Amino acid sequence: MDSRERVRLALSHQEPDRVPFDLGGTGLTTLHLIAYRKLRQALGLPPVEARVLAMAEQLACVDEDVADRLQTDFRLILPGLPSGFQYIFRDEGAYKAYTDEWGIGWRKPKDGGLYYDMYIHPLADKAWDEFSSFPFPDPVDEHRFAPLRAQAEAIAAQGKAAVLAGPCAGIVEVYAWLRGYEGFYTDLALNPSAVAGMLDRLVEWKCAYWERALREVGDLVDVVIEADDLAGQQGPLLSPQTYRRWIKPRHQRLFSFIKAQAPVRVFFHSCGAVRRLIPDFIEAGIDILNPVQISAAGMVLKELKQEFGQSLVFWGGGVDTQGVLVHGTPEQVRDDVRRNIEALAPGGGFVFAAVHDIQADAPPENVIAMWEAWQEFGVYQAH
């Protein structure tokens, strides 16, 4: 059984020969550049100039030698940068900074900085009546799509499952980044119709991208990625009622549009304690939930599997990256992986991945212990 066959069984809630394994198959299941360099060294692989998958988070593209060594089942298809845009870095004293294609400014401390943080929100000082005229980048710039077909065909030739990335963060996230988080939550309270108007614009923008991208490679893609971080450590960042009123209908429209273009599964990333929102996510049309943040309130794996396992694929939840992976021993990592696989693997519907991206301070021996434990415990006994 090749990777694509294995993944298709798992995504159909059937048990393949083993639980599919993902490290680097999405921008939400990879490693920080520092952790990636350490992992390569620990695996005895030669040093390389790591390719940056996500600039702000400083995440690495996993190279083929690592992916082959770790028997990963997924490969990521990345759109190109639009014409006329490139990362231009500025020196701002103690910071290194850049502006993205949306006009959002990001900066990273030169001394010990690990990530770029937002500090310029182009809608922060705009009146609500200016939102409709704020210029968006071109969603169907040909440079976004030029590399897609070659990537998809190479993945198919390897027998791997293909995951297609989107062009930006989720509709709520992009609005919040443009406006600033304080402005976003204030807008929701004072003028939710203005928020809805911008979210509608963003849905239309994304639909234009997905229509063009899936026309190009929809026949070779298994999974597409969407995301909106809607919860924190203890619970949702907004009430379920607010989500249902203003965001869920727009998610539903976006996800149904995507599925109408090609026979793909919608992978939806939302960090934190999302349990109260999961029934709404399912109704909105997601097929896959990531990252399954087991350290957040209410995210008890056996309960999640029992309650939602018939409707959702859980992609993540493999190891606790906040605690065990960083601070535990390899044996503690092994125990955590075993418990999580035992909870999520029965009946299929599970892809093993760490909870979100592996951060810079994760010891490489723990990452290897995670992988070894998946090898040991991720086999379905019937096979």
Number of C-alpha atoms within 10 A of each C-alpha: 10 12 20 20 16 20 29 17 18 24 25 17 20 17 24 23 18 22 27 30 26 22 26 25 24 26 20 22 21 24 27 23 24 18 21 25 20 19 21 18 13 14 14 9 13 9 10 9 8 15 14 15 20 13 15 17 18 19 28 24 22 23 14 11 12 17 17 10 10 17 16 20 26 25 26 23 23 20 19 15 18 18 11 8 10 12 12 9 12 12 11 13 9 11 16 17 22 23 18 14 17 16 17 19 19 21 23 19 16 14 9 7 12 17 16 19 15 18 14 17 21 16 21 16 10 12 8 15 9 10 16 11 7 12 9 12 12 14 18 17 16 15 14 20 20 15 15 19 16 11 19 25 15 13 21 15 8 13 17 22 26 28 24 29 20 18 20 14 15 23 24 22 19 18 20 20 24 21 22 22 15 10 18 22 17 12 18 16 12 11 13 17 14 17 23 18 15 20 22 19 16 20 20 16 19 23 19 15 21 26 18 19 23 23 12 15 20 21 13 21 22 21 23 25 21 23 22 16 17 21 20 16 17 14 18 19 16 13 14 17 11 13 18 16 13 17 19 20 16 21 27 18 16 23 23 15 17 21 17 11 17 18 15 20 21 21 25 23 23 23 23 25 24 27 20 15 20 19 14 17 23 16 14 20 20 23 22 26 24 25 23 29 27 23 20 19 15 18 20 17 20 14 13 18 21 11 13 15 20 13 17 24 25 29 28 29 30 31 30 23 23 17 12 21 29 20 15 17 15 22 14 16 28 24 16 21 30 19 15 22 23 14 19 27 26 16 16 24 28 32 27 26 30 30 24 27 22 27 22 19 13 24 21 22 17 22 24 18 21 26 23 17 20 24 15 12 19 22 17 15 10 8 8
